[in-house]
Amino acid sequence: MKIRLLLTTAFATLIVAAFFVTQSGAQPNSVKKIADGVWFREGDMSQGHSNNTIIEMKDYLIVVDANFPSGARLALADAKKLSPKPVKYVFITHHHGDHDYGSAVWTAEGATTFAYKAVVDELNRYEPARWRDAAKSRPDVAELKRDTPEYPKQTFDKSPYILKDTTREVRFLFFGWAHTRGDGFAWLPKERIICTGDASTNGPYNNTADANLGNWPKVMAAAEKLNPQFVLPGHGPSGGPEILKGQASFMLELIKAVEKAVSQGKKREDLVTMKDGKPVATSIVLPADVQHWVGNSLPTQVVNAYDEVTQHKPAGEIAHQ
């Protein structure tokens, strides 16, 4: 029996090793080993999925972000391939559906979801309207047959909140309002790994609707002070501290360009072309060194930046007054 168990364990290890090959570049639905017991799962943006990080503790697993329900099921399946240990905790970095709406999938498996306290405040602010809207276009949301997203089972209001055992320490941090009012980070000090949620993305994936654009670079600077070696973003491939620097630079250049236009007397209609009530083009051109973060959302980002610059309030506060 003991020999059979050893052979079975060895065979399973070989299967896992063959399946989870270290990847480079954009690899949706791939799982990349970042350090011993820490894996980065890159979500499929074509399905609206976020990234996930799977962290192995002595007796259990921690997963960063709940994802959409369909993304949660994929991440859960991969976690089970990586380790026989149960997922005990799922850390929700912020309230957006692609990071939170899969919560009920995880809790049905026995996990406890938790988040910084402002995530609940954001859910109270925007739900159930966003959930119901998502259910109209996403079968994975609709099939849960809920009227509102499942709220985190636990929250913390003091940073850091720490989970620690004899094998590892994970710190959950809040640095301020950037992408959302509740942006949380997971930090592994020994391995120097930081999981950022959408406070930092690696590519043109910034949603600025609930953001504080002026404060965003300050939050990135706080994360940089940890001196991370590995940065695991909410969307896009994993990388190093250049992701945090690039994210901060993009926001600084966006605000700078809009401030310059405003100082020249330009109005929002001079900067952004609207069609059917939506921004579709912009005259704002950002420098080459931040083009990695520039995409189809730039016209909307310019609108949010313009509102923030001219009204002297965070864009997220203005958009939802």
CORQUILIN-V988690 format. One record per residue. RES is the residue in one letter. SS is DSSP state (H for helix, E for strand, C for the rest). PHI is phi in whole degrees, 0 to 359 (999 if undefined). D_LAST is the distance of its C-alpha to the last C-alpha in Angstrom with 1 decimal. Layout:
res=<RES,RES>
ss=<SS,SS>
phi=<PHI,PHI>
d_last=<D_LAST,D_LAST>
This chain:
res=<M,K,I,R,L,L,L,T,T,A,F,A,T,L,I,V,A,A,F,F,V,T,Q,S,G,A,Q,P,N,S,V,K,K,I,A,D,G,V,W,F,R,E,G,D,M,S,Q,G,H,S,N,N,T,I,I,E,M,K,D,Y,L,I,V,V,D,A,N,F,P,S,G,A,R,L,A,L,A,D,A,K,K,L,S,P,K,P,V,K,Y,V,F,I,T,H,H,H,G,D,H,D,Y,G,S,A,V,W,T,A,E,G,A,T,T,F,A,Y,K,A,V,V,D,E,L,N,R,Y,E,P,A,R,W,R,D,A,A,K,S,R,P,D,V,A,E,L,K,R,D,T,P,E,Y,P,K,Q,T,F,D,K,S,P,Y,I,L,K,D,T,T,R,E,V,R,F,L,F,F,G,W,A,H,T,R,G,D,G,F,A,W,L,P,K,E,R,I,I,C,T,G,D,A,S,T,N,G,P,Y,N,N,T,A,D,A,N,L,G,N,W,P,K,V,M,A,A,A,E,K,L,N,P,Q,F,V,L,P,G,H,G,P,S,G,G,P,E,I,L,K,G,Q,A,S,F,M,L,E,L,I,K,A,V,E,K,A,V,S,Q,G,K,K,R,E,D,L,V,T,M,K,D,G,K,P,V,A,T,S,I,V,L,P,A,D,V,Q,H,W,V,G,N,S,L,P,T,Q,V,V,N,A,Y,D,E,V,T,Q,H,K,P,A,G,E,I,A,H,Q>
ss=<C,H,H,H,H,H,H,H,H,H,H,H,H,H,H,H,H,H,H,C,C,C,C,C,C,C,C,C,C,C,E,E,E,E,E,C,C,E,E,E,E,C,C,C,H,H,H,C,C,C,C,E,E,E,E,E,C,C,C,E,E,E,E,E,C,C,C,C,H,H,H,H,H,H,H,H,H,H,H,H,H,H,C,C,C,E,E,E,E,E,E,C,C,C,C,C,H,H,H,H,C,C,H,H,H,H,H,C,C,C,C,E,E,E,E,E,H,H,H,H,H,H,H,H,H,H,C,C,H,H,H,H,H,H,H,H,H,C,H,H,H,H,C,C,C,C,C,C,C,C,C,C,C,E,E,E,C,C,C,C,E,E,E,E,C,C,C,C,E,E,E,E,E,E,C,C,C,C,C,C,C,C,C,E,E,E,E,E,C,C,C,C,E,E,E,E,E,C,C,C,C,C,C,C,C,C,C,C,C,C,C,C,H,H,H,H,H,H,H,H,H,H,H,H,C,C,C,C,C,E,E,E,E,C,C,C,C,C,E,C,C,H,H,H,H,H,H,H,H,H,H,H,H,H,H,H,H,H,H,H,H,H,H,C,C,C,C,H,H,H,H,E,E,E,E,C,C,E,E,E,E,E,C,C,C,C,C,H,H,H,H,H,H,C,C,C,C,H,H,H,H,H,H,H,H,H,H,H,H,H,H,C,C,C,H,H,H,H,H,C,C>
phi=<999,295,296,298,298,297,294,296,297,297,296,298,297,295,297,299,298,288,282,260,276,301,248,227,77,288,220,305,68,267,238,242,284,264,205,303,78,227,233,248,254,274,285,270,295,294,258,78,281,272,281,227,242,247,240,267,257,300,239,201,245,246,245,266,82,277,68,289,306,293,291,298,295,293,294,296,298,291,299,292,287,283,205,282,288,285,281,268,229,235,268,263,287,194,275,296,303,287,242,230,292,273,307,295,295,287,292,296,267,99,280,254,272,211,198,295,303,292,297,294,301,293,299,297,285,246,254,268,302,291,299,295,292,296,296,288,244,240,302,292,281,298,291,286,54,244,267,203,294,286,281,304,285,222,225,229,239,240,254,271,258,240,248,212,219,288,254,199,237,234,251,251,236,229,248,131,277,234,295,216,291,247,307,247,237,251,233,253,296,293,274,58,245,237,254,255,58,270,298,217,244,248,141,278,239,283,260,255,298,251,267,241,296,293,271,305,299,292,294,297,296,296,293,298,298,288,59,289,266,237,242,248,279,288,216,91,293,287,190,242,297,299,294,296,297,294,298,297,297,300,294,297,291,297,297,301,295,289,300,296,296,295,295,271,87,282,262,301,292,283,261,227,266,254,216,54,78,237,292,236,203,216,273,288,238,263,299,299,286,241,296,301,260,266,210,293,275,303,303,293,297,294,300,297,294,300,298,294,294,277,257,58,222,302,303,295,284,291,296,238,290>
d_last=<66.1,65.0,66.0,64.1,61.0,61.3,61.9,58.9,56.6,58.0,57.5,53.9,53.3,54.8,52.6,49.4,50.7,51.4,48.0,45.7,47.0,45.3,43.3,42.2,39.5,37.1,38.6,36.2,37.4,39.8,40.3,41.3,43.0,41.5,43.8,46.1,44.0,40.7,39.7,36.9,36.0,34.4,32.2,32.6,29.7,31.0,30.2,26.8,28.4,27.6,30.4,32.0,34.2,37.1,38.6,41.9,42.7,46.1,45.6,42.3,39.7,36.1,33.8,30.7,27.9,28.0,27.3,26.9,29.6,32.0,31.6,32.1,35.4,36.6,35.8,37.4,40.5,40.8,40.5,43.4,45.5,45.0,45.8,47.1,45.0,42.1,38.4,37.7,34.2,31.2,28.7,25.2,23.8,20.1,18.3,18.4,20.8,23.5,23.9,23.2,24.0,27.7,27.7,29.7,32.4,33.1,33.1,35.5,37.8,37.7,35.3,32.8,29.3,27.6,24.7,23.2,21.4,17.8,18.4,18.5,15.3,13.6,15.5,14.4,10.7,11.5,14.8,16.9,15.0,15.8,19.3,20.1,19.2,21.3,24.1,24.5,25.5,26.9,30.1,30.0,26.8,28.0,31.4,30.1,29.5,26.6,23.6,21.4,22.2,24.7,23.2,25.2,28.3,28.2,25.9,26.9,25.3,28.0,28.6,31.1,31.6,35.1,37.1,40.7,44.1,47.5,46.5,43.0,40.1,36.5,33.8,30.1,28.0,24.5,24.1,20.5,17.1,18.1,17.3,15.3,14.9,18.1,20.4,23.9,27.3,30.7,33.5,37.3,39.0,42.5,41.8,39.2,36.8,33.0,30.6,27.3,25.1,22.8,22.4,25.4,26.6,30.0,29.2,26.6,24.3,21.2,17.9,15.3,12.1,11.3,13.5,14.3,16.8,18.4,19.2,20.4,23.9,24.3,23.8,26.4,28.7,28.7,29.6,32.3,33.9,35.0,37.2,36.7,39.3,37.5,33.8,32.6,29.3,26.8,28.0,31.1,34.5,35.3,36.6,36.9,35.0,34.8,31.8,29.9,31.2,30.3,26.7,26.2,28.0,25.9,22.7,24.6,26.1,22.9,21.3,24.7,25.1,21.8,22.5,25.9,24.8,22.5,25.4,27.5,25.4,24.0,20.9,18.7,21.0,23.9,22.7,21.5,23.1,21.1,22.7,21.5,18.0,18.3,19.4,23.1,24.7,24.4,26.9,25.9,28.8,28.7,32.0,34.4,34.1,30.5,31.1,31.5,27.7,27.1,26.7,25.2,21.7,22.2,20.7,17.4,17.7,18.6,15.5,13.4,16.0,16.0,12.3,12.9,16.2,15.4,12.3,13.9,11.0,11.1,10.1,8.8,6.2,5.4,5.9,3.8,0.0>
